[in-house]
């Protein structure tokens, strides 16, 4: 119980590093800032089949 509360507080206070990305879903492009976790989810999840994520290194 205490670990769960600590994890919630930690997730609110500590921000994950985000990367400027180009996301192509087959129809349109978007330019969100995504975390590593979000990038992995798009690359591996069958929900996002056909999507591609490219980290925009020009902006970094």
Secondary structure as GFF3:
##gff-version 3
##sequence-region A 1 60
A	DSSP	alpha_helix	2	13	.	.	.	ID=ss1
A	DSSP	beta_strand	18	24	.	.	.	ID=ss2
A	DSSP	beta_strand	29	30	.	.	.	ID=ss3
A	DSSP	beta_strand	33	35	.	.	.	ID=ss4
A	DSSP	alpha_helix	36	44	.	.	.	ID=ss5
A	DSSP	three_ten_helix	46	48	.	.	.	ID=ss6
A	DSSP	beta_strand	52	55	.	.	.	ID=ss7
###
